[in-house]
Amino acid sequence: MPGGERKLKIGMVAPVWERVPPTKYGGIELVVYLLTEELVKRGHEVTLFATGDSKTSAKLASVYHCRPPRELLGNPVPDLLHVTTAYKRAAEFDIIHNHAGYSGIALANFIDVPVITTLHGIFTDINVPFFKAFKDAVYYNSISDEQRKGCPGLNYVGTVYNAIDIDSYPFEAEKKDFFISLGRVTPLKGTHLAVEVARRSGVKLIIAGKIDPGRDHDYFDEKVKPYIDGKQIEFHGEISEKKKRELLRDAKAFIFPLQWPEPFGLVMVEAMTAGTPVIAFPRGSVPEVIEDKRTGFIVDTIDEMVKAVGRIGEIDPHECRNYAEERFGISHMTRDYEALYLKILEKGKPGSKG
């Protein structure tokens, strides 16, 4: 192992609902994949608990051998079966890294090995009582400092930002004549506001992302679709990973009028890696991810966003790429997690004397 540091036996518990790495949507699964691969490369012995169609250099352990049980989403049984199978083997590991959420937290009380849980979601009125009840059951890692504000009293051990495979993203300094709005089409992402900014600025906007049935589909029909003309405003729907990277590479900027405190917007990192600046409101993790006036513009209003579109030439695409490499590369994330693992092992299981 590099540096002669301690080799660890790690149980990595992915969510059970998507394969690792994901074929399309699945930000958590992608982070789990990148972390697992780098840990193995760095000499650790990792067992990945994921669906049987997952691809990994670690040892793969699966309850669902062929594919994710997506048709059972909402039923607690697949998740419980998945996590209990991992925890029955707890004695094989120095530490367990839980990405599977609630089950991995609640069941940690029944094993002797320390568990670190990465918080990938947001705190709500519904789940905060759960987290407070299990605030000391595991060690918690936040994916942004902003995320902690929703439930500050947990047994936090650190903040480690998510990473992407920087080298796999194409970079282009000479941009094409369009801006992009990328991600799920929903009021929370402010897709309609991106349309307003483009129309007021007189620039071309390409929108790409999935539309969930129900309210999001109604939102699209009412707030977005009337402005799609195939010329100034284009809609490409849910696109492949390859196409997403091409659009991010070629766009002048990513317009991101976020309307909720998203704990970590991975797509912002993807954009900067491709050399594409981000124009965003200062909600959620945005101020931690974007460096204002270096990798984009952080603005407070639609009027300011329109002005930022006109100033996008002030941002150097090379600076965007350099910044992403400095802060959000796989090695950086993995080293931070290694430090947390060792810190936890010094402390011992929560509630113990170490």
N, C-alpha and C positions, 0 to 999 in steps of 0.2 A: 504493500500500500504506500502511496506517495507520502514522504515525510516521516515514515516509520510510525505513524499514528495508530491508535488502537483499531483493530478490525472488529466490527460489530455484527451480531446476528440480529437482523431486523425483520420483523413481520410487517409488511406493507399491505394495508387493507383498503382496496379501492371500492368505490360504489359498485353495486351489483347490476346497475341498470344499463350500462354501456360497456362495450369492450375497451380494453386498453392496448394501444392508443385508440381513440375514437375514429370512426370512418368519416363522420361529418361533425355534428354538434357534440360537444363534450369537453368543456374547458378543464374540469376537475380531472378527468381521465387523462388528458394530455399532460397536465402537470405531474400526475402520478407516474406516467410513463417516463417522462424526462428525468425526474428525480430518481426513479428506480434504476434506469440505465446508467446514470452517472455514478450512483452509489456502488453498483456492481463493478463499474470501470475502476473505481477508486479502491477496490479490494474488499468491500463488505460482502457478507453473505446475506442475501436478501431473498425472502420468499414473498412473492406477490400473490395475494388472494384476490382473484378477479375471475371473470367468466372464461370459459375454456377456449374461446376463439381469440383471446388476447395474445399479443406478441411481446415477448420479453426475453432478456438475457438472464433474468433471475429465475429461481425455481417458481413454477406456476402451480398454484393450488386452486381448484375450482369445485364448486358445488353444482353449478350449471355448466355442463361440459361443452355444450355446443354453441349456445348463444345467450345473450342477456334475456331475462324474462320480462321484456318490456310490456307484454300484454297483461302482466300482473301489477303494473305500476299502481301504487296506492294500497296494495295489499301488504301488510307488514311481514308476512311469512318469508318471502325470498330474502329480505334484508336480514331478518333475525337468523335464518338458517346460515346465511353467508358469514355473518359476524361470529356466531357461536362456533362455527367450524374452525375459524381462525383462532379464537380464544381458547378452544380446547387444546390447542398446540402451544399455548403461551410459554410453557416451560422451555421450549426450544429456542427462545429468543431473549436477547438482552433488553430489547425495547420493541414496542408495537406502535406503528404510526397509523393512526386511524383517519381515513378520509371518508368514511361511510356515515358519519353523522350521529344521530341520536342513539342508535343501537350500540355503536362502538363506545359511546360515553357511558350509558347506563350499565352495560355489562362489564365495564372495567372494574367495578367493585368486586367482582367474583374471581379475579385473577391476581396473582402476586407480582406480575411483571408491570413496570410502569408503562403508561400509554400517553402518547402525545396526540392530540386531536388538532388538525388544521381546520379552522373555521372557514368554510368556503361560501357560506351564505350570509344572510342578514338576520338581525334580531327583530322580532315582532312581538306584539302583545300576546300571541299564542305561545311562542317558544321561550320567551324570557323566563317564565316560571320554571320551565324544565331546566334551563341552564343554571338558574339560581339553586335549584334543588341538588344539582350535580356539579356545583362550582368547584369542588375539590376532588372529584372522582378521577380526573385526568389532568394532565398539563395541557394548556391551550396555547396554540400559536395563532395569532391574527395575521391576516394577509395585508393589512394596512393598519396604521394607528387609528385612522378614522373609524374603522370597523368596531373598535373596542368601545366607542362611545355608547353603543346600544346596550351594553351590559358590562360595565367597568369592573365589577367585583369578582370576575372569574380568576382562576389560578393560572394567569398568563405567565408564560416563560419566555416569550419573545415575539417579534414580528419579522416574518420572512416573506418577502415579496415573491409572487409567482414569476416564473421564467419562461422563456421560449428558446427554441433552437435557432439562435441568431444566424448561424452559417447557412441554414436551410432557406432563408428568406432572400429573395432577389432584391437588389438595390438599384435605384435609378435616380440620378441627380437631375436629368432633363425630363421634366414632367409633361404629360399631355394636358389638353385643355379641358379638364373636368375636375370636379370635386366629388367626394364620396360620402355616403351615409351607409354605414355597414353595421349589421346586427339585427336582432329580432325586431320586427316592426311592431311597435307598441308605444303607448303614450309615455311609458317610463323612460324610453330611449329618446323621446322627443322627435320622432321621424318627421312629423308635420312641421316642426319648427325648422328642421334642416331644409325642408322644402321652401318655407317662407324666406329663410336667409338666402337661398339660391335665387329665388324669384326677385327679391329686392336688390340683390347684388348683380343680377343679370348674367350669372354664370351657369354653366351646365352642371347638373347633379345626377349622379348614378346612385340609385338606392338598391341595396342587395341585402336580403335577409329572409328568414322564415316568418310566416304569419300563422300563429296558432288559431285554431277555430274558436268561435265565440266572440268575446268582446274585442279581441285584437283584430279579428277579421272585419267586424263592424267599424272599428276605428279606421282601418285602412280604407274601407269603402267610402267613409264620410270625410276623412281629413287628408288623405293622401292621394287616392286614386283619381279624383277630379282634376288634379294638376299634372298627371302623367300624360305627356304628349309625344313621347318618343324622340323628342328633339332636345329641349332644354332639361326636362325631367324624364329620366328613364328608370324603369323598374325591372330588375333582373331576377327577382325572386330568390329562393334559396339556392346558393351556388356551391360548386365544388371547392375544395381547399386550394386547388391549383388556380382556379379562376379568382378566388378571393385574394391570393397573393399577387396575382397580376394586376388586379384593380388597385390594390394598396400601393404597389410599386409605381403605377403610372399616374395616380391622382395628385393634384396640386396640394390638396389638404383633405383631412378627415374632419367633417363637421359633426360635432358630438354634443348636442344640446341636452345632456342628461338631465332627467327630472326626478331622480331618486338617489339616495346615498349608497350607490353601488360600492361594495367593499373592495373590489379590484377589477378594473376594466382591462382585461388582457389585450383587447383589440387596440387599445391605445399604444401598447408596447409593440404590437405587430406593425402598426402604421409607422411608428418612429424607426423601427428596424428597416423598413423598406425605404426610408428616407423621406417619409411623408409627415409633415407637421400636423398637429392636432389643434383644432379650435374648439374649446369646451367651456362649459360652466363649471364653477368651482364646487361641484357636489361630490360627495363620496370621496373616493381616493384620488380624484383628479389632481389636487394640488401636490400630492405625494408622487404622482407618476409623471406629470408634465412639468418641465421647467419653463416658466413663462418667459417669452421672448427669445428663448434658445431653441426649444423644440416645438413651439407653437404659441398660442395665445390663450390665456385664461381670462374670460370676460364675464361680466355680470348680467348683461342684457342682450336682447336680440339686436338692438341698435349697435352695440359694441361688437357683436359677432359679425354684423355686416361690414363694419369698418375693418375688422381683422381680416376678412376675406380679401379686401383690397390691399392689405399689407403683407400678404403671405410670402411675397418675394423677398422679404427681409430675413426669412428663416433659411438657413443653410441645410440642405438635406444631409450633408455629411455630418453635421453636428447632431442631427437626429439619430443617425446610425451610431455614432460614437457614444452618445448618451445612453442609448439602449444597451450597448455592449458593456458599458461601465456598470450599469445597475441591474440589468434584468437577464443576464446570461445564465446558462445552466450551471456552470461552475460556481458562480456567485451564490445562487440559491442553494446548491448542494453543500457548499462550505458552511453556510449559515445554519442549515439543518444539522450538519455534523456537530457543530458547536452546541446546538441545543440538545442533541442526544447525549453528549458527554456531560453537559450541565445537569441534565435530568438524572443520569446514572450516578452522579455525585450526590444528588439529593435523595435518590431512592423513590419508591412509590409514594404518591401523595399521602400525607398523614403519617408516614414512617419517619424514623429519625435519621434515615440515610445510611 
